[in-house]
Amino acid sequence: MSRKVRARGIRRGPDPQQDTLDTHWDSLFQSLGRIEIVLLIGAILLLLVLIYSIQSVITPFLLLGAILFLLYPLRGYNLAKKIMWLSTILFGIWFVSSISSLLAPFVVSLVLAYILNPVVERFEKWSVPRWVTSMVLILILLGLIILFFFLVLPVVLTQVEGILDSLSRLLVDFNTWVWNNSILKALERYGVSADEVRNTLTSQFTPRLEDILKNLVRGLLVLASSISNLVTQIFYVILVPFLTFYILTDLPKIRQRLLLLFAHQYRDKVDSYLRSADQVVGLYLRGAITIALTQGVVIATLFSIVGIKYALMLGVVAAVLDLIPYFGLIITMVLAAIVAMFSDPPVLPKVLFALGSIEALRIFETMYLSPRIVGSKVGLHPLLVIFSILVFFYFLGFPGLVIAVPTTALMIVLVKDWEASRKGVPPGQYHSSSE
């Protein structure tokens, strides 16, 4: 008898709020007659017609407000609660995507602050206030930005114009060589008319190459225009350093505020996830940027010493493309070989030197720089790296190429932590213990 009483005590009792809602709606529908039900259905149909008529002025704000207004009295039901949460999440995604251009300087500032934070923490251990170190770093950053825009960028743009002029001259020289060369006489021996070859080159080959060059120039101009418009609209150069300074100064407080958004029982787990993210993303960002800058400076210096034209432009391109694993190396080698062919004779040794130096730098990066700067925390299989790059590029374009590797590595670490929690291992220790 006591077991039955104990079992009854364990059984969960009825939910008073749920019973009240059920009684309320049951009594409501029972009190309605046929005429009232017809009127209610007609009112709902007219409401749908009204919504369709004013659909041009309906915004997600109005839709979210209407959903919450209608479902708030039914919040005791699980289905209504899930619909409210889903509507709120979808509204948040739409809102963030709508103001993405406004969020760009904040995201850039957050990334810069995240990269510079270890320097601030190092000086903070030496009793240097965070705001002092942050101010010095921001002044250095401003100086580098000014030097880039006033010294490096004009030279790079001039070298790009030089490459386009060289391509145009190469096209003219190629046509002249074909017309005046004995190759036409050799073709005539096999029954091919020289006039037909000239007409084909003039009417088809030459215009197509010119179209390619025009599209290339147009693409560069559109890219430059979009970048300049973005900088003009959000005051990129002016706003980012100030935002970076304030974020860098208050980064520990921001972290604590972020943890306070979660319930007390989840804060330790969220904190461990943040530390895992710092180990993976932080190491990758700081290491990848350091290695990319090193590659760019070394390539520009070596190419200038050897006499390869447009060395500074190739150094900048190599630094940017170095952030893209595998594909960036291939594109850099192809561009370097093409540009080296426009250099002064002897051309072949310069082409071989360009390819050999880039490959030597890649080996040096793989064997020495990456293990010491990036570390082993971002160890991914090459197939997974290539797959993630292709997927992120398909959905996000060029930014996806840059964030593919750290995002994939972070996802793997979070999955490992989730598996660790299921096995009883504290979060954040599974991947460290497995190493």
FIRO-459632 format. One record per residue (C-alpha): residue number from 1; x negated, y negated, z. Coordinates in steps of 0.1 Angstrom, whole numbers, m for minus. Layout:
BEGIN
+-----+-------+-------+-------+
|   n |     u |     v |     w |
+-----+-------+-------+-------+
| NUM |     X |     Y |     Z |
...
+-----+-------+-------+-------+
end
This chain:
BEGIN
+-----+-------+-------+-------+
|   n |     u |     v |     w |
+-----+-------+-------+-------+
|   1 |     0 |     0 |     0 |
|   2 |   m28 |   m24 |     9 |
|   3 |   m44 |   m17 |   m25 |
|   4 |   m12 |   m27 |   m43 |
|   5 |   m11 |   m59 |   m22 |
|   6 |   m47 |   m66 |   m29 |
|   7 |   m42 |   m60 |   m66 |
|   8 |   m12 |   m83 |   m67 |
|   9 |   m34 |  m110 |   m49 |
|  10 |   m60 |  m107 |   m76 |
|  11 |   m35 |  m112 |  m104 |
|  12 |   m34 |  m147 |  m118 |
|  13 |    m2 |  m165 |  m109 |
|  14 |    20 |  m184 |  m134 |
|  15 |     9 |  m219 |  m146 |
|  16 |    34 |  m244 |  m132 |
|  17 |    26 |  m270 |  m159 |
|  18 |    31 |  m244 |  m186 |
|  19 |    64 |  m233 |  m171 |
|  20 |    75 |  m269 |  m169 |
|  21 |    67 |  m276 |  m206 |
|  22 |    85 |  m244 |  m217 |
|  23 |   116 |  m253 |  m197 |
|  24 |   115 |  m288 |  m211 |
|  25 |   114 |  m277 |  m247 |
|  26 |   139 |  m249 |  m242 |
|  27 |   164 |  m272 |  m226 |
|  28 |   158 |  m298 |  m254 |
|  29 |   166 |  m274 |  m282 |
|  30 |   195 |  m258 |  m264 |
|  31 |   211 |  m292 |  m258 |
|  32 |   209 |  m301 |  m295 |
|  33 |   239 |  m293 |  m317 |
|  34 |   240 |  m286 |  m353 |
|  35 |   245 |  m322 |  m363 |
|  36 |   216 |  m333 |  m341 |
|  37 |   193 |  m307 |  m356 |
|  38 |   203 |  m318 |  m391 |
|  39 |   196 |  m354 |  m382 |
|  40 |   162 |  m344 |  m366 |
|  41 |   152 |  m325 |  m398 |
|  42 |   163 |  m354 |  m419 |
|  43 |   143 |  m378 |  m398 |
|  44 |   112 |  m357 |  m401 |
|  45 |   116 |  m355 |  m439 |
|  46 |   121 |  m393 |  m441 |
|  47 |    90 |  m397 |  m420 |
|  48 |    70 |  m376 |  m444 |
|  49 |    83 |  m397 |  m473 |
|  50 |    74 |  m429 |  m454 |
|  51 |    38 |  m415 |  m448 |
|  52 |    35 |  m407 |  m485 |
|  53 |    47 |  m442 |  m495 |
|  54 |    21 |  m460 |  m473 |
|  55 |    m7 |  m435 |  m479 |
|  56 |   m29 |  m463 |  m494 |
|  57 |   m30 |  m481 |  m460 |
|  58 |   m34 |  m450 |  m439 |
|  59 |   m68 |  m447 |  m423 |
|  60 |   m84 |  m420 |  m402 |
|  61 |   m79 |  m443 |  m372 |
|  62 |   m42 |  m442 |  m377 |
|  63 |   m41 |  m405 |  m383 |
|  64 |   m61 |  m397 |  m352 |
|  65 |   m40 |  m421 |  m331 |
|  66 |    m8 |  m404 |  m344 |
|  67 |   m21 |  m369 |  m338 |
|  68 |   m31 |  m378 |  m302 |
|  69 |     2 |  m396 |  m296 |
|  70 |    23 |  m367 |  m308 |
|  71 |     2 |  m339 |  m291 |
|  72 |    m7 |  m356 |  m258 |
|  73 |    26 |  m345 |  m242 |
|  74 |    18 |  m310 |  m253 |
|  75 |   m18 |  m309 |  m241 |
|  76 |    m9 |  m281 |  m217 |
|  77 |    m7 |  m258 |  m247 |
|  78 |   m39 |  m243 |  m259 |
|  79 |   m30 |  m247 |  m296 |
|  80 |   m22 |  m284 |  m291 |
|  81 |   m55 |  m289 |  m272 |
|  82 |   m75 |  m273 |  m299 |
|  83 |   m59 |  m294 |  m326 |
|  84 |   m67 |  m325 |  m306 |
|  85 |  m103 |  m315 |  m302 |
|  86 |  m106 |  m306 |  m339 |
|  87 |   m91 |  m339 |  m350 |
|  88 |  m115 |  m358 |  m327 |
|  89 |  m145 |  m339 |  m341 |
|  90 |  m135 |  m344 |  m377 |
|  91 |  m129 |  m381 |  m370 |
|  92 |  m163 |  m384 |  m355 |
|  93 |  m179 |  m368 |  m386 |
|  94 |  m161 |  m392 |  m408 |
|  95 |  m170 |  m422 |  m387 |
|  96 |  m207 |  m413 |  m386 |
|  97 |  m208 |  m407 |  m424 |
|  98 |  m189 |  m441 |  m430 |
|  99 |  m215 |  m461 |  m410 |
| 100 |  m245 |  m441 |  m421 |
| 101 |  m261 |  m471 |  m438 |
| 102 |  m258 |  m491 |  m405 |
| 103 |  m272 |  m462 |  m385 |
| 104 |  m303 |  m460 |  m407 |
| 105 |  m325 |  m485 |  m388 |
| 106 |  m315 |  m468 |  m355 |
| 107 |  m324 |  m434 |  m368 |
| 108 |  m358 |  m446 |  m381 |
| 109 |  m365 |  m464 |  m349 |
| 110 |  m356 |  m433 |  m329 |
| 111 |  m380 |  m412 |  m349 |
| 112 |  m408 |  m437 |  m346 |
| 113 |  m402 |  m440 |  m308 |
| 114 |  m402 |  m402 |  m306 |
| 115 |  m435 |  m400 |  m325 |
| 116 |  m452 |  m427 |  m304 |
| 117 |  m438 |  m416 |  m270 |
| 118 |  m468 |  m392 |  m262 |
| 119 |  m492 |  m422 |  m264 |
| 120 |  m470 |  m442 |  m240 |
| 121 |  m467 |  m413 |  m216 |
| 122 |  m505 |  m409 |  m217 |
| 123 |  m511 |  m445 |  m207 |
| 124 |  m483 |  m444 |  m182 |
| 125 |  m503 |  m417 |  m163 |
| 126 |  m530 |  m443 |  m161 |
| 127 |  m506 |  m468 |  m144 |
| 128 |  m500 |  m488 |  m175 |
| 129 |  m464 |  m500 |  m178 |
| 130 |  m444 |  m485 |  m206 |
| 131 |  m434 |  m519 |  m220 |
| 132 |  m471 |  m530 |  m223 |
| 133 |  m481 |  m499 |  m243 |
| 134 |  m450 |  m501 |  m263 |
| 135 |  m457 |  m538 |  m272 |
| 136 |  m492 |  m530 |  m283 |
| 137 |  m481 |  m501 |  m305 |
| 138 |  m453 |  m522 |  m321 |
| 139 |  m479 |  m549 |  m329 |
| 140 |  m502 |  m523 |  m345 |
| 141 |  m472 |  m509 |  m364 |
| 142 |  m462 |  m544 |  m377 |
| 143 |  m498 |  m550 |  m388 |
| 144 |  m499 |  m517 |  m407 |
| 145 |  m465 |  m526 |  m424 |
| 146 |  m478 |  m560 |  m434 |
| 147 |  m510 |  m546 |  m448 |
| 148 |  m491 |  m520 |  m468 |
| 149 |  m467 |  m545 |  m484 |
| 150 |  m493 |  m571 |  m492 |
| 151 |  m524 |  m550 |  m500 |
| 152 |  m514 |  m514 |  m509 |
| 153 |  m480 |  m518 |  m526 |
| 154 |  m491 |  m544 |  m552 |
| 155 |  m520 |  m522 |  m563 |
| 156 |  m498 |  m491 |  m565 |
| 157 |  m472 |  m509 |  m586 |
| 158 |  m500 |  m522 |  m609 |
| 159 |  m514 |  m487 |  m613 |
| 160 |  m479 |  m473 |  m621 |
| 161 |  m476 |  m499 |  m649 |
| 162 |  m511 |  m489 |  m661 |
| 163 |  m500 |  m452 |  m663 |
| 164 |  m469 |  m461 |  m684 |
| 165 |  m491 |  m482 |  m708 |
| 166 |  m515 |  m453 |  m711 |
| 167 |  m487 |  m430 |  m720 |
| 168 |  m475 |  m454 |  m747 |
| 169 |  m510 |  m457 |  m762 |
| 170 |  m514 |  m419 |  m760 |
| 171 |  m482 |  m415 |  m780 |
| 172 |  m494 |  m439 |  m807 |
| 173 |  m528 |  m422 |  m809 |
| 174 |  m512 |  m388 |  m811 |
| 175 |  m490 |  m398 |  m841 |
| 176 |  m521 |  m414 |  m858 |
| 177 |  m541 |  m383 |  m852 |
| 178 |  m514 |  m360 |  m867 |
| 179 |  m509 |  m382 |  m898 |
| 180 |  m546 |  m387 |  m906 |
| 181 |  m558 |  m353 |  m896 |
| 182 |  m565 |  m323 |  m918 |
| 183 |  m537 |  m304 |  m901 |
| 184 |  m512 |  m318 |  m925 |
| 185 |  m533 |  m306 |  m954 |
| 186 |  m535 |  m271 |  m938 |
| 187 |  m497 |  m271 |  m934 |
| 188 |  m493 |  m281 |  m971 |
| 189 |  m512 |  m250 |  m981 |
| 190 |  m484 |  m229 |  m964 |
| 191 |  m457 |  m248 |  m982 |
| 192 |  m449 |  m273 |  m955 |
| 193 |  m444 |  m308 |  m968 |
| 194 |  m464 |  m335 |  m951 |
| 195 |  m437 |  m360 |  m956 |
| 196 |  m412 |  m338 |  m938 |
| 197 |  m436 |  m335 |  m908 |
| 198 |  m441 |  m373 |  m907 |
| 199 |  m403 |  m378 |  m909 |
| 200 |  m397 |  m352 |  m881 |
| 201 |  m423 |  m369 |  m859 |
| 202 |  m409 |  m403 |  m866 |
| 203 |  m372 |  m395 |  m863 |
| 204 |  m372 |  m369 |  m835 |
| 205 |  m404 |  m364 |  m816 |
| 206 |  m414 |  m400 |  m811 |
| 207 |  m379 |  m413 |  m800 |
| 208 |  m375 |  m384 |  m776 |
| 209 |  m408 |  m392 |  m759 |
| 210 |  m399 |  m429 |  m758 |
| 211 |  m365 |  m420 |  m742 |
| 212 |  m384 |  m399 |  m716 |
| 213 |  m406 |  m429 |  m708 |
| 214 |  m377 |  m453 |  m707 |
| 215 |  m358 |  m430 |  m684 |
| 216 |  m388 |  m427 |  m662 |
| 217 |  m392 |  m464 |  m660 |
| 218 |  m355 |  m469 |  m654 |
| 219 |  m356 |  m443 |  m626 |
| 220 |  m385 |  m460 |  m609 |
| 221 |  m367 |  m494 |  m612 |
| 222 |  m335 |  m480 |  m598 |
| 223 |  m354 |  m464 |  m569 |
| 224 |  m373 |  m497 |  m562 |
| 225 |  m340 |  m516 |  m565 |
| 226 |  m322 |  m493 |  m541 |
| 227 |  m350 |  m494 |  m516 |
| 228 |  m352 |  m532 |  m518 |
| 229 |  m314 |  m535 |  m514 |
| 230 |  m315 |  m513 |  m484 |
| 231 |  m343 |  m533 |  m468 |
| 232 |  m325 |  m565 |  m476 |
| 233 |  m291 |  m554 |  m462 |
| 234 |  m302 |  m540 |  m429 |
| 235 |  m333 |  m562 |  m423 |
| 236 |  m353 |  m531 |  m422 |
| 237 |  m387 |  m546 |  m416 |
| 238 |  m375 |  m570 |  m390 |
| 239 |  m350 |  m549 |  m371 |
| 240 |  m369 |  m516 |  m368 |
| 241 |  m398 |  m528 |  m348 |
| 242 |  m376 |  m544 |  m322 |
| 243 |  m353 |  m514 |  m319 |
| 244 |  m384 |  m491 |  m317 |
| 245 |  m398 |  m512 |  m288 |
| 246 |  m366 |  m511 |  m268 |
| 247 |  m360 |  m473 |  m274 |
| 248 |  m397 |  m466 |  m266 |
| 249 |  m395 |  m485 |  m234 |
| 250 |  m363 |  m469 |  m222 |
| 251 |  m367 |  m434 |  m236 |
| 252 |  m367 |  m417 |  m202 |
| 253 |  m335 |  m435 |  m192 |
| 254 |  m319 |  m426 |  m225 |
| 255 |  m328 |  m390 |  m219 |
| 256 |  m312 |  m391 |  m184 |
| 257 |  m281 |  m408 |  m197 |
| 258 |  m278 |  m381 |  m224 |
| 259 |  m279 |  m354 |  m197 |
| 260 |  m252 |  m372 |  m177 |
| 261 |  m228 |  m367 |  m206 |
| 262 |  m227 |  m330 |  m198 |
| 263 |  m212 |  m312 |  m168 |
| 264 |  m236 |  m305 |  m139 |
| 265 |  m237 |  m268 |  m146 |
| 266 |  m248 |  m273 |  m182 |
| 267 |  m275 |  m300 |  m176 |
| 268 |  m304 |  m275 |  m170 |
| 269 |  m296 |  m256 |  m201 |
| 270 |  m293 |  m288 |  m222 |
| 271 |  m326 |  m301 |  m207 |
| 272 |  m343 |  m268 |  m217 |
| 273 |  m329 |  m272 |  m252 |
| 274 |  m342 |  m307 |  m254 |
| 275 |  m377 |  m296 |  m243 |
| 276 |  m376 |  m268 |  m270 |
| 277 |  m367 |  m294 |  m296 |
| 278 |  m395 |  m316 |  m284 |
| 279 |  m420 |  m288 |  m288 |
| 280 |  m409 |  m279 |  m323 |
| 281 |  m397 |  m311 |  m339 |
| 282 |  m421 |  m334 |  m320 |
| 283 |  m452 |  m313 |  m328 |
| 284 |  m442 |  m310 |  m365 |
| 285 |  m434 |  m347 |  m370 |
| 286 |  m465 |  m360 |  m354 |
| 287 |  m487 |  m333 |  m369 |
| 288 |  m473 |  m335 |  m404 |
| 289 |  m475 |  m373 |  m406 |
| 290 |  m511 |  m372 |  m393 |
| 291 |  m521 |  m346 |  m418 |
| 292 |  m503 |  m364 |  m447 |
| 293 |  m520 |  m397 |  m439 |
| 294 |  m554 |  m379 |  m437 |
| 295 |  m548 |  m362 |  m471 |
| 296 |  m538 |  m395 |  m487 |
| 297 |  m568 |  m414 |  m475 |
| 298 |  m593 |  m386 |  m484 |
| 299 |  m578 |  m381 |  m519 |
| 300 |  m578 |  m418 |  m527 |
| 301 |  m614 |  m422 |  m514 |
| 302 |  m627 |  m391 |  m534 |
| 303 |  m609 |  m401 |  m566 |
| 304 |  m622 |  m436 |  m564 |
| 305 |  m658 |  m424 |  m559 |
| 306 |  m657 |  m401 |  m588 |
| 307 |  m640 |  m426 |  m611 |
| 308 |  m606 |  m412 |  m615 |
| 309 |  m581 |  m439 |  m625 |
| 310 |  m552 |  m449 |  m603 |
| 311 |  m568 |  m433 |  m572 |
| 312 |  m548 |  m454 |  m547 |
| 313 |  m515 |  m445 |  m563 |
| 314 |  m524 |  m408 |  m563 |
| 315 |  m534 |  m411 |  m526 |
| 316 |  m500 |  m426 |  m517 |
| 317 |  m481 |  m400 |  m537 |
| 318 |  m502 |  m371 |  m522 |
| 319 |  m495 |  m384 |  m487 |
| 320 |  m457 |  m385 |  m493 |
| 321 |  m456 |  m351 |  m511 |
| 322 |  m477 |  m335 |  m485 |
| 323 |  m446 |  m336 |  m462 |
| 324 |  m430 |  m311 |  m486 |
| 325 |  m445 |  m276 |  m481 |
| 326 |  m456 |  m257 |  m513 |
| 327 |  m437 |  m278 |  m538 |
| 328 |  m455 |  m310 |  m528 |
| 329 |  m489 |  m294 |  m534 |
| 330 |  m478 |  m282 |  m569 |
| 331 |  m464 |  m316 |  m579 |
| 332 |  m495 |  m334 |  m566 |
| 333 |  m519 |  m311 |  m586 |
| 334 |  m499 |  m316 |  m618 |
| 335 |  m498 |  m354 |  m614 |
| 336 |  m535 |  m355 |  m605 |
| 337 |  m545 |  m335 |  m636 |
| 338 |  m524 |  m356 |  m659 |
| 339 |  m537 |  m389 |  m645 |
| 340 |  m573 |  m377 |  m646 |
| 341 |  m569 |  m372 |  m683 |
| 342 |  m565 |  m409 |  m687 |
| 343 |  m598 |  m416 |  m670 |
| 344 |  m630 |  m425 |  m687 |
| 345 |  m651 |  m397 |  m703 |
| 346 |  m661 |  m370 |  m694 |
| 347 |  m624 |  m361 |  m688 |
| 348 |  m627 |  m323 |  m682 |
| 349 |  m650 |  m325 |  m652 |
| 350 |  m627 |  m351 |  m636 |
| 351 |  m597 |  m329 |  m641 |
| 352 |  m614 |  m300 |  m626 |
| 353 |  m627 |  m321 |  m597 |
| 354 |  m592 |  m334 |  m590 |
| 355 |  m577 |  m299 |  m589 |
| 356 |  m606 |  m285 |  m569 |
| 357 |  m606 |  m312 |  m543 |
| 358 |  m568 |  m309 |  m537 |
| 359 |  m571 |  m271 |  m534 |
| 360 |  m601 |  m275 |  m510 |
| 361 |  m581 |  m300 |  m489 |
| 362 |  m552 |  m275 |  m488 |
| 363 |  m575 |  m248 |  m475 |
| 364 |  m590 |  m271 |  m449 |
| 365 |  m555 |  m282 |  m438 |
| 366 |  m543 |  m246 |  m435 |
| 367 |  m574 |  m232 |  m418 |
| 368 |  m584 |  m262 |  m395 |
| 369 |  m560 |  m291 |  m394 |
| 370 |  m526 |  m274 |  m390 |
| 371 |  m535 |  m250 |  m362 |
| 372 |  m551 |  m278 |  m342 |
| 373 |  m527 |  m307 |  m349 |
| 374 |  m493 |  m289 |  m354 |
| 375 |  m500 |  m258 |  m335 |
| 376 |  m483 |  m224 |  m337 |
| 377 |  m449 |  m235 |  m325 |
| 378 |  m436 |  m241 |  m360 |
| 379 |  m445 |  m207 |  m374 |
| 380 |  m421 |  m198 |  m402 |
| 381 |  m422 |  m171 |  m429 |
| 382 |  m431 |  m186 |  m463 |
| 383 |  m399 |  m172 |  m478 |
| 384 |  m378 |  m188 |  m451 |
| 385 |  m396 |  m221 |  m457 |
| 386 |  m390 |  m220 |  m495 |
| 387 |  m353 |  m210 |  m490 |
| 388 |  m347 |  m238 |  m464 |
| 389 |  m363 |  m264 |  m487 |
| 390 |  m341 |  m254 |  m517 |
| 391 |  m310 |  m254 |  m496 |
| 392 |  m317 |  m287 |  m479 |
| 393 |  m327 |  m303 |  m512 |
| 394 |  m294 |  m291 |  m528 |
| 395 |  m272 |  m307 |  m502 |
| 396 |  m293 |  m337 |  m490 |
| 397 |  m317 |  m345 |  m519 |
| 398 |  m352 |  m359 |  m512 |
| 399 |  m346 |  m364 |  m474 |
| 400 |  m336 |  m328 |  m472 |
| 401 |  m371 |  m318 |  m485 |
| 402 |  m387 |  m336 |  m455 |
| 403 |  m364 |  m324 |  m427 |
| 404 |  m359 |  m288 |  m440 |
| 405 |  m389 |  m272 |  m421 |
| 406 |  m384 |  m289 |  m387 |
| 407 |  m347 |  m284 |  m387 |
| 408 |  m350 |  m247 |  m396 |
| 409 |  m376 |  m242 |  m369 |
| 410 |  m354 |  m259 |  m344 |
| 411 |  m324 |  m237 |  m353 |
| 412 |  m345 |  m206 |  m349 |
| 413 |  m357 |  m217 |  m315 |
| 414 |  m322 |  m224 |  m303 |
| 415 |  m311 |  m190 |  m316 |
| 416 |  m339 |  m174 |  m297 |
| 417 |  m329 |  m193 |  m265 |
| 418 |  m293 |  m181 |  m270 |
| 419 |  m306 |  m145 |  m273 |
| 420 |  m327 |  m151 |  m242 |
| 421 |  m297 |  m163 |  m222 |
| 422 |  m278 |  m131 |  m231 |
| 423 |  m308 |  m110 |  m219 |
| 424 |  m311 |  m129 |  m187 |
| 425 |  m343 |  m148 |  m196 |
| 426 |  m343 |  m185 |  m186 |
| 427 |  m337 |  m207 |  m217 |
| 428 |  m368 |  m222 |  m232 |
| 429 |  m391 |  m193 |  m220 |
| 430 |  m381 |  m166 |  m246 |
| 431 |  m401 |  m180 |  m275 |
| 432 |  m430 |  m190 |  m253 |
| 433 |  m432 |  m155 |  m237 |
| 434 |  m429 |  m139 |  m271 |
| 435 |  m459 |  m157 |  m283 |
+-----+-------+-------+-------+
end
